[in-house]
Amino acid sequence: MRLPEIEVLKLSASVVQKCDLATYYRLTQPQPLRPIYFLLGELFHDAVENVIDGNNPSEETRNALAGTDVNPKDIDLKNKSINFWHSRLERYLKIYLPFAETLRNAIKKQEIPFRFEYDGLILSGRIDGIVNENIGQIEAGIIDHKTSSRLPLEADFYYSLQTLFYSFAGYMMLGRIPSITYAVCYSAGKRAGIRLFTIQKTERDIEYFLKNMKGLQTRLQLGLVEPKINFGCRFCDYKHLCPARKETGDG
């Protein structure tokens, strides 16, 4: 489909989607109500980083992190009550914070922003943490803390654009392509726990990624973008604008 041309000088890990059309809309459309799971992720990360830094959250902080100060008018609660999301975050923290404590000596840097230029295109993002030494099943490299309401699988991360962004950034910062460990706190029905997935990309993967980002930049600038049906469609903020929404079951 053909949409108005736009100028694209920078692409970030939080903006680029598997679907070109969704990426275009993220760059051009006003942001809708913020989905609750974005806020949930931020609050979860705040608590985890606090613990790794050696500052156990107080009860007051935990209450704030659990969402008691959230205004439902500012957030898309996905047809659930604020108490539902409060309980889910508490469940994640109960599972993950003891694990986060074991990482205190291994992670020296957290929330590391990156911004690198490649062939006239700036690629940017933020890394949760860099692990300086092997600890248990976690290899020295990049670590990313995640939550999931279903049982996570390695394929969820091996083929993700985030993994390629991190691999490229790690190569630029460290001079080598680091391993990336996704530490996923999940709570799926009666099943709950933490699963670790370590991904190692290659120089060929990075070359493909950079070529793909340049191609995406060109398509976005020309307005030549197409929808791509994928698992993320159900979470897309722009379903109401998508010509393929009937095929996703949301039409």
Phi and psi in degrees as a GROMACS rama.xvg file:
@    title "Ramachandran Plot"
@    xaxis  label "Phi"
@    yaxis  label "Psi"
@TYPE xy
-112.852  123.989  ARG-2
-123.146  167.545  LEU-3
-56.3961  144.003  PRO-4
-68.4209  147.525  GLU-5
-137  161.705  ILE-6
-95.4815  128.127  GLU-7
-126.61  107.88  VAL-8
-107.376  -17.4137  LEU-9
-142.336  140.793  LYS-10
-128.883  131.487  LEU-11
-112.762  159.714  SER-12
-62.5394  -27.2258  ALA-13
-83.6146  -15.3388  SER-14
-97.1328  -42.2571  VAL-15
-68.827  126.481  VAL-16
-114.018  167.862  GLN-17
-64.6989  -24.772  LYS-18
-100.65  123.739  CYS-19
-59.3398  -39.8686  ASP-20
-64.7703  -41.7936  LEU-21
-63.7396  -38.7525  ALA-22
-64.0095  -42.9052  THR-23
-58.9704  -46.4364  TYR-24
-67.2209  -33.555  TYR-25
-63.0673  -31.6584  ARG-26
-83.8608  -19.6067  LEU-27
-121.814  -20.5022  THR-28
-102.088  148.284  GLN-29
-59.3977  143.141  PRO-30
-70.1709  131.478  GLN-31
-74.4199  -174.107  PRO-32
-52.3017  138.029  LEU-33
-69.9915  125.104  ARG-34
-64.3321  142.176  PRO-35
-60.8797  -31.8869  ILE-36
-70.1684  -22.6311  TYR-37
-67.7995  -46.4567  PHE-38
-63.7796  -41.1008  LEU-39
-57.3252  -43.5582  LEU-40
-63.0425  -41.8601  GLY-41
-63.4455  -44.0069  GLU-42
-66.3014  -39.9042  LEU-43
-60.3763  -47.1077  PHE-44
-63.7457  -39.9641  HIS-45
-57.5422  -44.5771  ASP-46
-66.7668  -43.4342  ALA-47
-63.002  -46.3115  VAL-48
-63.3186  -37.0147  GLU-49
-60.5235  -45.5502  ASN-50
-67.116  -42.6159  VAL-51
-63.082  -33.4381  ILE-52
-74.7432  -4.97904  ASP-53
90.3353  12.0792  GLY-54
-111.813  90.7809  ASN-55
-61.4292  129.221  ASN-56
-60.245  136.48  PRO-57
-72.6242  170.371  SER-58
-62.5492  -38.3314  GLU-59
-63.3512  -40.424  GLU-60
-65.8341  -42.4266  THR-61
-61.6956  -38.7727  ARG-62
-64.2102  -41.5116  ASN-63
-65.781  -41.6914  ALA-64
-65.5118  -29.6633  LEU-65
-75.154  -4.73508  ALA-66
101.973  11.8148  GLY-67
-67.8528  -20.3877  THR-68
-98.7139  6.91553  ASP-69
-79.4998  134.22  VAL-70
-90.833  111.934  ASN-71
-57.1645  -21.9808  PRO-72
-71.1836  -19.0403  LYS-73
-96.0622  -6.99297  ASP-74
-129.47  141.629  ILE-75
-84.8167  106.765  ASP-76
-82.7476  3.02305  LEU-77
54.8339  42.8712  LYS-78
63.4028  23.2967  ASN-79
-118.332  161.097  LYS-80
-81.1812  159.765  SER-81
-63.147  -30.7811  ILE-82
-65.6445  -33.6199  ASN-83
-60.8895  -47.3647  PHE-84
-71.7455  -32.8392  TRP-85
-56.8663  -48.9836  HIS-86
-66.6177  -37.8823  SER-87
-65.0096  -44.3546  ARG-88
-63.6622  -42.3519  LEU-89
-59.8759  -38.142  GLU-90
-64.5743  -44.1037  ARG-91
-61.0459  -45.3932  TYR-92
-65.0294  -38.8307  LEU-93
-61.6034  -36.6816  LYS-94
-76.7293  -43.273  ILE-95
-92.5792  -31.3994  TYR-96
-61.5453  -39.6194  LEU-97
-60.2978  -36.2416  PRO-98
-66.8649  -40.9498  PHE-99
-60.464  -34.72  ALA-100
-60.6444  -31.595  GLU-101
-72.8711  -11.3372  THR-102
-95.7808  -0.776912  LEU-103
-56.0658  -43.8931  ARG-104
-82.7053  -14.444  ASN-105
-94.2889  -24.157  ALA-106
-110.284  115.088  ILE-107
-101.24  -24.7781  LYS-108
-124.713  135.39  LYS-109
-131.288  159.145  GLN-110
48.975  63.2661  GLU-111
-97.4573  112.765  ILE-112
-76.5283  150.174  PRO-113
-136.656  152.182  PHE-114
-157.95  107.82  ARG-115
-130.709  145.605  PHE-116
-100.379  137.277  GLU-117
-136.728  113.899  TYR-118
51.3268  47.4662  ASP-119
81.6033  3.74092  GLY-120
-120.127  128.956  LEU-121
-92.2957  126.727  ILE-122
-111.57  129.237  LEU-123
-139.142  168.402  SER-124
169.931  -162.253  GLY-125
-147.677  133.342  ARG-126
-102.218  135.658  ILE-127
-61.9611  -46.3138  ASP-128
-170.372  158.872  GLY-129
-115.446  123.583  ILE-130
-89.9727  123.292  VAL-131
-84.7869  -17.8573  ASN-132
-151.317  154.485  GLU-133
-62.3583  136.7  ASN-134
-141.989  110.182  ILE-135
62.6063  -126.801  GLY-136
-86.99  -0.21324  GLN-137
-96.0228  123.102  ILE-138
-85.5201  154.593  GLU-139
-59.0769  133.625  ALA-140
152.317  -143.874  GLY-141
-97.9659  140.6  ILE-142
-122.315  142.992  ILE-143
-131.62  124.789  ASP-144
-90.7833  130.463  HIS-145
-137.078  161.027  LYS-146
-122.261  155.699  THR-147
-151.956  140.224  SER-148
-94.8606  7.10745  SER-149
-136.558  166.727  ARG-150
-66.8743  117.165  LEU-151
-76.0019  151.811  PRO-152
-125.006  153.087  LEU-153
-59.9115  -35.882  GLU-154
-60.4973  -25.7194  ALA-155
-59.6542  -27.8845  ASP-156
-112.866  -30.9529  PHE-157
-61.8242  -38.1271  TYR-158
-99.6875  10.383  TYR-159
-81.2331  149.419  SER-160
-65.7002  -31.6671  LEU-161
-59.2844  -40.4316  GLN-162
-60.9638  -39.6285  THR-163
-71.2343  -40.3183  LEU-164
-58.1994  -47.0866  PHE-165
-65.6111  -40.1238  TYR-166
-63.8807  -43.5894  SER-167
-63.1968  -47.1318  PHE-168
-62.8915  -42.0202  ALA-169
-61.6287  -40.2857  GLY-170
-62.5785  -41.7629  TYR-171
-69.9184  -34.6155  MET-172
-83.9863  -37.6748  MET-173
-107.101  -12.0119  LEU-174
79.429  11.9272  GLY-175
-154.509  161.5  ARG-176
-86.685  110.569  ILE-177
-80.2813  158.852  PRO-178
-73.1468  151.744  SER-179
-121.833  122.372  ILE-180
-104.606  121.049  THR-181
-96.0445  116.595  TYR-182
-101.096  107.622  ALA-183
-109.323  117.114  VAL-184
-89.0899  118.301  CYS-185
-122.6  149.442  TYR-186
-141.963  101.34  SER-187
-125.726  94.8506  ALA-188
64.8117  -124.418  GLY-189
-84.9741  -8.03661  LYS-190
-95.6928  131.994  ARG-191
-154.191  150.007  ALA-192
162.597  -156.486  GLY-193
-129.959  130.095  ILE-194
-118.518  139.063  ARG-195
-111.335  132.766  LEU-196
-128.784  121.29  PHE-197
-106.98  123.061  THR-198
-114.392  134.845  ILE-199
-125.454  113.652  GLN-200
-92.436  170.129  LYS-201
-118.863  171.31  THR-202
-61.7619  -34.8747  GLU-203
-63.1119  -39.9242  ARG-204
-60.9864  -42.7325  ASP-205
-65.3643  -42.2512  ILE-206
-60.9775  -42.2207  GLU-207
-64.1904  -42.2058  TYR-208
-60.2221  -47.3498  PHE-209
-65.599  -40.3042  LEU-210
-63.0163  -40.4504  LYS-211
-65.1484  -40.0958  ASN-212
-66.3022  -38.2466  MET-213
-65.7094  -39.8784  LYS-214
-63.3791  -40.9608  GLY-215
-63.2591  -43.2279  LEU-216
-55.8501  -45.5109  GLN-217
-63.7419  -45.4949  THR-218
-63.5577  -41.0845  ARG-219
-65.5131  -42.9299  LEU-220
-65.5367  -33.4934  GLN-221
-84.9888  -10.4867  LEU-222
73.556  18.5244  GLY-223
-97.5971  83.5456  LEU-224
-128.044  148.954  VAL-225
-128.725  148.555  GLU-226
-71.0145  147.534  PRO-227
-129.551  113.094  LYS-228
-71.5962  127.604  ILE-229
-154.736  178.238  ASN-230
-57.034  -32.5123  PHE-231
-71.2649  -9.04381  GLY-232
-56.3273  -38.235  CYS-233
-65.5735  -21.4445  ARG-234
-102.806  -0.716576  PHE-235
-67.0314  136.513  CYS-236
-79.5104  -7.68745  ASP-237
-119.488  27.9067  TYR-238
-58.2164  -34.3816  LYS-239
-68.5829  -14.8915  HIS-240
-101.987  -4.62913  LEU-241
-89.4265  126.97  CYS-242
-70.8149  -13.4104  PRO-243
-99.1438  10.897  ALA-244
-61.9034  -29.5022  ARG-245
-66.0468  -32.6051  LYS-246
-73.5741  -20.637  GLU-247
-87.7341  -6.16427  THR-248
88.2145  11.0147  GLY-249
-111.27  5.61441  ASP-250
